[in-house]
Amino acid sequence: MSKFLEGRLALVTGASRGIGAATAEALAAAGAHVILTARTAEALEQVEERIHAAGGSATIAPMDLTESDSIARLATAVAGRWEALDLLVLNAATLGSLTPVAQIDGAEFNRVLTLNVLASQAMIAGFDPLLRKSAAGWLLAVTSSVGRTPRAYWGAYGASKAALETLVQSYGEEVRNVAPIRVAIVDPGATATTMRARAFPGENPETLKKPEAVAEAMLALLEAGFETGHRLEIG
């Protein structure tokens, strides 16, 4: 594999499993030092061990992105150790319940929006200074097709992804001419993940692509280059 990310620093949220873990491992294989964040320390340690076993390097940062000040503390810690952040992958998300809009539970909807949208904004705010210090920074945000194409019973999750896309693309436009940061949206499509299994419990996961395929597509996008506003849809 090409080591085109040698010497680069990447941070991946939701890196303990699924697309996040696969992406972190792919980035490390391409030479990046990867900071892994998620709530479960044990799962993060397993990803870190796989990265090290494959000859890569990583640092784990177990944390709950929805906790007050947790992201600011992480940003301060990273800035104290590294001069710049080259890649931020906003992958962490929660599905919530699939239910009619009229029956959405307000407290649960708040939790979905907090992780899927507010935490992502806080990540951008916290790491914007370090991204600006990169010679060529990237921000990739993982979305869902329901953010663009509404689907019955997916209102809460879809609304959060629509908001995420607008938020991230607005940031991209804000830095387009003032910082070497490129921003893209990644729609992984149907992928064999724990979240997908919750949403479609009767589906055979063997009929779906693996998270590693999504990670490979993101890596190819980074290596090929893209302009801000790009949308990668993985079939």
Backbone torsions as a table, in degrees:
resi	resn	phi	psi	omega
1	MET	NA	141.3	177.7
2	SER	-63.6	136.0	178.8
3	LYS	-95.9	45.6	-174.4
4	PHE	-68.3	-10.6	178.4
5	LEU	-103.2	13.6	179.2
6	GLU	-55.2	129.5	178.9
7	GLY	82.5	-0.2	180.0
8	ARG	-94.3	154.9	177.3
9	LEU	-114.0	129.0	179.5
10	ALA	-124.8	150.7	175.7
11	LEU	-129.9	128.2	-178.5
12	VAL	-122.8	124.5	175.8
13	THR	-89.7	153.9	-177.5
14	GLY	62.6	40.1	-170.8
15	ALA	-91.4	9.1	-175.3
16	SER	-83.7	-16.0	-177.8
17	ARG	-163.8	174.4	172.7
18	GLY	57.2	-139.8	-176.5
19	ILE	-62.0	-38.3	-179.8
20	GLY	-62.7	-46.6	179.3
21	ALA	-64.7	-44.5	-179.7
22	ALA	-62.6	-39.8	179.4
23	THR	-65.6	-44.2	179.0
24	ALA	-59.6	-43.6	-179.8
25	GLU	-67.0	-37.9	179.0
26	ALA	-67.2	-41.3	179.2
27	LEU	-64.1	-41.2	178.7
28	ALA	-64.9	-39.7	178.7
29	ALA	-64.1	-26.6	178.9
30	ALA	-87.1	4.3	173.7
31	GLY	108.1	-8.7	-177.6
32	ALA	-75.6	150.1	165.2
33	HIS	-87.8	125.8	-171.8
34	VAL	-113.4	128.2	172.6
35	ILE	-92.2	124.3	-175.9
36	LEU	-106.7	124.9	176.5
37	THR	-122.8	142.9	175.1
38	ALA	-177.1	173.2	-178.0
39	ARG	-78.1	-32.4	-170.8
40	THR	-95.0	108.7	-177.3
41	ALA	-63.0	-41.9	-177.3
42	GLU	-61.3	-42.9	179.0
43	ALA	-67.0	-38.5	177.2
44	LEU	-63.4	-39.8	179.5
45	GLU	-62.1	-36.4	178.7
46	GLN	-65.7	-41.2	176.9
47	VAL	-64.6	-44.6	179.1
48	GLU	-59.2	-42.4	179.3
49	GLU	-62.0	-40.1	178.9
50	ARG	-66.0	-38.6	178.2
51	ILE	-63.7	-46.9	-180.0
52	HIS	-65.0	-39.1	179.5
53	ALA	-63.3	-28.6	-179.7
54	ALA	-89.3	3.5	177.6
55	GLY	92.8	8.4	179.9
56	GLY	-95.8	-176.1	179.3
57	SER	-134.6	143.3	-177.2
58	ALA	-156.0	159.3	175.0
59	THR	-131.4	132.1	178.9
60	ILE	-97.2	146.7	178.4
61	ALA	-137.6	79.7	180.0
62	PRO	-62.4	128.5	-178.8
63	MET	-168.1	156.9	174.3
64	ASP	-100.6	112.8	-176.6
65	LEU	-63.3	-18.3	-177.9
66	THR	-88.5	-6.7	179.6
67	GLU	-76.9	138.9	-179.9
68	SER	-58.2	130.4	175.1
69	ASP	73.5	-2.9	-177.6
70	SER	-64.6	-40.0	-178.7
71	ILE	-69.9	-40.3	178.3
72	ALA	-62.3	-39.4	178.1
73	ARG	-65.0	-41.4	179.0
74	LEU	-63.8	-44.6	-179.8
75	ALA	-60.6	-40.5	178.6
76	THR	-64.3	-42.2	-179.8
77	ALA	-65.3	-42.4	180.0
78	VAL	-66.1	-42.6	-179.9
79	ALA	-64.9	-26.6	178.7
80	GLY	-76.4	-14.9	-176.9
81	ARG	-113.0	-32.2	-177.6
82	TRP	-124.8	153.1	-178.2
83	GLU	-82.7	-28.9	-176.1
84	ALA	-151.2	157.2	172.7
85	LEU	-113.5	126.2	-175.7
86	ASP	-93.9	-26.6	-177.4
87	LEU	-147.1	128.8	174.3
88	LEU	-119.3	120.8	178.6
89	VAL	-109.8	111.4	179.4
90	LEU	-91.4	96.6	-174.8
91	ASN	-116.3	-29.0	-175.7
92	ALA	-58.5	134.2	179.5
93	ALA	-162.5	161.1	174.6
94	THR	-128.1	145.1	-175.8
95	LEU	-80.1	-40.8	-172.4
96	GLY	73.5	-172.2	180.0
97	SER	-87.2	141.7	174.2
98	LEU	-89.0	108.9	-171.6
99	THR	-151.7	157.8	177.2
100	PRO	-57.3	146.4	-179.0
101	VAL	-55.4	-39.1	-178.4
102	ALA	-67.0	-14.9	-177.4
103	GLN	-114.4	11.3	178.8
104	ILE	-63.1	130.8	176.8
105	ASP	-77.4	125.2	-175.0
106	GLY	-59.9	-41.1	-178.6
107	ALA	-66.1	-41.3	179.2
108	GLU	-68.9	-40.4	178.0
109	PHE	-59.2	-39.1	178.0
110	ASN	-62.6	-39.7	178.7
111	ARG	-65.1	-41.0	178.9
112	VAL	-62.4	-47.6	-179.4
113	LEU	-66.5	-35.5	-178.9
114	THR	-62.7	-47.3	-179.5
115	LEU	-77.3	-46.4	-172.1
116	ASN	-75.7	-25.8	-176.5
117	VAL	-121.7	-58.8	-174.1
118	LEU	-63.1	-39.9	178.8
119	ALA	-66.5	-35.5	178.2
120	SER	-66.2	-40.4	176.8
121	GLN	-63.4	-40.0	179.6
122	ALA	-66.2	-35.5	176.7
123	MET	-64.9	-44.0	178.1
124	ILE	-62.2	-45.8	-179.9
125	ALA	-61.9	-42.2	-177.1
126	GLY	-70.6	-34.9	-173.5
127	PHE	-107.0	0.2	176.3
128	ASP	-54.4	-45.5	179.8
129	PRO	-59.4	-39.3	-179.9
130	LEU	-74.0	-35.7	176.2
131	LEU	-63.6	-38.4	-179.8
132	ARG	-66.3	-23.8	-179.8
133	LYS	-83.8	-9.9	177.5
134	SER	-73.1	145.4	176.6
135	ALA	-67.2	-27.3	178.6
136	ALA	-158.3	91.9	-175.9
137	GLY	-92.8	154.6	177.6
138	TRP	-130.7	148.9	169.4
139	LEU	-132.3	122.6	176.4
140	LEU	-116.8	129.5	178.7
141	ALA	-117.4	126.8	-178.9
142	VAL	-86.8	125.2	-175.8
143	THR	-119.4	-161.8	177.3
144	SER	-146.2	151.8	180.0
145	SER	-60.9	-25.3	-179.3
146	VAL	-71.5	-10.4	174.4
147	GLY	-72.5	-23.2	179.1
148	ARG	-108.3	-33.6	-176.8
149	THR	-119.3	98.2	-177.2
150	PRO	-56.3	143.0	-179.5
151	ARG	-133.5	138.5	179.5
152	ALA	-53.5	135.3	176.5
153	TYR	77.2	-4.1	-179.9
154	TRP	-104.6	19.9	-173.6
155	GLY	-57.6	-45.6	-176.8
156	ALA	-66.0	-51.5	-179.3
157	TYR	-65.5	-44.1	179.5
158	GLY	-61.1	-41.7	178.6
159	ALA	-62.3	-38.7	-180.0
160	SER	-66.3	-37.4	-179.6
161	LYS	-74.9	-34.8	174.9
162	ALA	-63.0	-41.6	178.6
163	ALA	-65.9	-40.6	179.0
164	LEU	-60.6	-45.9	-179.2
165	GLU	-60.4	-45.9	179.9
166	THR	-62.9	-42.7	-179.3
167	LEU	-61.2	-50.5	-175.9
168	VAL	-67.9	-42.0	-180.0
169	GLN	-68.5	-32.3	174.9
170	SER	-63.9	-42.7	176.9
171	TYR	-60.0	-42.7	179.0
172	GLY	-58.2	-41.9	179.3
173	GLU	-68.7	-33.4	-179.0
174	GLU	-67.4	-33.6	-176.6
175	VAL	-101.9	-1.6	-173.2
176	ARG	-51.3	-46.6	-173.9
177	ASN	-105.3	5.4	-176.3
178	VAL	-123.9	-8.6	-179.6
179	ALA	-151.0	149.6	-179.2
180	PRO	-80.7	56.6	-178.6
181	ILE	-118.2	128.4	176.9
182	ARG	-113.3	138.1	-172.7
183	VAL	-121.4	135.3	179.2
184	ALA	-141.1	153.7	175.6
185	ILE	-103.4	137.1	179.2
186	VAL	-120.0	118.9	175.9
187	ASP	-106.1	104.7	-174.1
188	PRO	-71.9	-19.0	-175.7
189	GLY	70.7	-169.1	-176.7
190	ALA	-64.9	116.5	-175.9
191	THR	-136.3	145.0	-178.4
192	ALA	-75.5	87.4	178.6
193	THR	-126.5	167.8	177.2
194	THR	-62.7	-40.0	179.0
195	MET	-62.9	-43.0	178.8
196	ARG	-61.8	-39.8	-179.8
197	ALA	-64.6	-34.8	177.0
198	ARG	-67.7	-39.5	-177.3
199	ALA	-74.8	-33.5	-177.6
200	PHE	-130.2	73.0	-173.6
201	PRO	-61.9	-23.3	-179.0
202	GLY	-91.7	0.5	-175.4
203	GLU	-81.2	141.3	177.0
204	ASN	-83.0	113.3	-177.0
205	PRO	-63.1	-20.3	-179.9
206	GLU	-68.6	-16.3	179.4
207	THR	-86.9	-3.5	-176.3
208	LEU	-106.8	157.7	174.8
209	LYS	-72.3	155.4	-179.4
210	LYS	-84.7	157.5	176.4
211	PRO	-55.5	-30.3	-179.7
212	GLU	-61.6	-31.6	178.5
213	ALA	-66.8	-37.3	177.5
214	VAL	-67.0	-43.5	179.2
215	ALA	-60.9	-41.9	179.3
216	GLU	-63.3	-38.1	179.3
217	ALA	-67.1	-39.5	178.2
218	MET	-67.1	-39.9	178.4
219	LEU	-63.0	-42.2	178.4
220	ALA	-62.9	-37.7	177.9
221	LEU	-62.8	-44.8	-179.9
222	LEU	-63.4	-42.5	-177.2
223	GLU	-70.1	-36.5	-178.8
224	ALA	-75.8	-30.0	-177.3
225	GLY	92.8	152.5	-179.9
226	PHE	-158.1	163.6	176.0
227	GLU	-102.4	154.6	177.8
228	THR	-55.6	137.7	-178.1
229	GLY	100.9	-5.8	-179.3
230	HIS	-66.7	143.1	176.2
231	ARG	-123.2	117.5	179.2
232	LEU	-97.8	113.7	177.3
233	GLU	-108.3	119.7	-174.7
234	ILE	-102.0	113.9	-175.8
235	GLY	-73.5	NA	NA
